[in-house]
Every structure is written in C-alpha cells, then in structure tokens.
C-alpha cells in the first residue's frame, strides 16, 4: 500500500512552484491535497480571487493529485489527526512570520502519530501574492469583485467595513494591514456613505448629491482599489428608477446596496430631532427590495434592508415585523439602526430575530455605541460591522489644525513634523 502524503494548498493562482511541490510530493506516494477553503484562508490573509469550487476544479485536473479534501481551518493539525498521513509536505517559507507558531504545532502533532515533516525549499522569484497583485493592477473583473462580499460573509466571523469617501481613503483601506494576535488584521470592504459623499461636496445629507454624481466619484475609487464596496442608497429613491441604479452599481463592481425604510426628504438618522421623518409602509418598502432583487443580474449582488424603527422611537416588535417582511421580500441581510449610546436596543432585536425562520445576517453601524467590541457583535449574531464616517471625521480636525498652524506661524515649518512626508503619499499612489 502506498504511503500517504498530505499537502495543504490554497491555489489562488496556479504556478510552477505549486507543480514543483506536487511533483516532489508524488515521489513519496499517494498525494492528498488539503485545499484551503475561503474560511481557512481568511484566518490569515485576504480570501482568494477564485472561489473554493473554482479552485477545486483546477486542482482536480492535475494528474499529480490523487485526492482532494477540504481544509476548513488554517490549523492543519485538525486534518492531520483525521487523515493520519505518513508525510506532511510544506514549503520552508513558514519557518518565519505568522506561520511559525503553526509549524511548531504541526511538528508536535506529526510526532505524536509517528509521521514525518518534509520541507521543500521556497521557490524564489515566484509568489501567488505577487502574481495576484499584478492581475489586480491590470484591473479586477467587476463580476469577481461583486461576489467577494458574499464569500466574506460566508467565511469570516464578521466582515469589517470602513467608510471611504474618495480614492485616497480607498487606497488607505486597501493598503493598511497590521499583525494582531499573530494574524493579519485589515478591513474587508469599503462603505460609500451618502453622508460623507455629501459632506465632501459641501452639501447637506438630504440626497442633495444625486446617484449619478456619487457613482462618478465611486468609479474613481474602484479604479484604484480591489476590495468590495457597499453602497449607501438612502431610501433608494423612486421605485421606478431602482433598476437603473442597480445596473450602474453592478457595472461598476459594487457588491451590495443598503436602503433605509424612510420616506420623504431625508433627515440624517443620528439627529436627535426626527420631527417630520416618516417610515415607509412595510408593503411599499418590500416592493423596493423585490425591485432590487429582480433587477440584479448577478445573484451575489446583495440587497440589504436598513430598519429605522428604533430611530423613530418605535419598539422591537415593529422592528421584528419589518425584518421578517423584508427578509421574505428577498433582503439578503438586515441592518438594524440605533442612535443609542449602548447596544441594548440592537441586541434585544438580535436575540429575537435569531429565533425567526426568516433570519438573515445582521449588520451593525456603531456610530453612537462605539464602545462595543467586534467580538460582542459576533456573539450576538452580527455578520457585518460598518464604521460609517470615521475617516472623514479623522481628516477634518487634522486639516483644520494644519490650516491654523500655517496661519499662526506664517510658515509650514511647525506643521511638518505632525504630518506625513510627501514621499509617503507618492509611494502610496504607485505608477504603472
């Protein structure tokens, strides 16, 4: 009987280093590829461009592979214990960096089942990440981009979304990563906010900036970034116009639209005084959701319903009634909005909605209850958290202080040590 050799692979982009790895593995016997799922990959880096099903098809076409199994965790020891291979093969590049601790755990597990670790020298001058960057630089396909958000929801405990109001903020979100608890931590997606779009144009947040104007700005941002984007559409406008909006958003590569169930001239939900603000009827807003669903060409484009019941001082009973109705109408997720300084309202809603047969993933926007931690949102069933206006709010005081410093001192010298060098901006915006 042939010896079994286990090889964990992501195969986002199949290249010669993978073939080299599998050729060496086949010399030892029966090759089992542990193909990492989106969930497993998301535990330590961005999910791949291709879905698990697409990557499975690629690997299944390789003659060097005898069997493919699902590697659903970044922790390889789970499958090592399950399949008990005689050998475990990995590139030697995991001796350093964030995989170092995992390597030690694998070695200990292999020792316990009397299996051996085989490490292959890292193939220089070729990398899936570098190839992926080149592909993305050439232009990410809008169809692939649309689908990423849905895959993130299915693979991550919570999807972290940050407001982006122009191309520069998009690049900041795209490129900012840090290592936290031995994992790479970053934002998963961008939020195109009607509030920040209006503010950057010096107009009130009452739909003064029309959709066509916002989409022009949005396209500039999508041109230089690759992360999925969620579009804030206020109440969606006239139902007769929704299909045209969806067509434009899909063409641009937007992953989701969020509509709120208010009617009339928009009044920002965070204003204490909501006098004059009215909520749409359940039947009318459900028709808008159905219009989005029937207008989309890509089933991965998500329709998210934003419920304003708490904003308008209605109770959890009204919010739940609406959530169930909007879910039945086709909403893919539910955003329950609150302007309270604590999570009591949204968590009371979540507790009841999770019991519903119409339950859908929930979205939180913690603008006023900012002390809530993401782990608490996860515990209460939330799948998306949107930090809806923080980059604009951070930029305004910084720019105001810069203006004052130059005016006070009659020069910019005193300001220089408080702002980033121009070289960093230049390097952020790379030339082709």
Order of alpha helices (4+ residues) and beta strands (2+ residues): beta-alpha-beta-alpha-alpha-beta-alpha-beta-alpha-beta-alpha-alpha-beta-alpha-beta-beta-beta-alpha-alpha-beta-alpha-beta-beta-beta-alpha-beta-alpha-beta-alpha-beta-alpha-beta-alpha-alpha-alpha
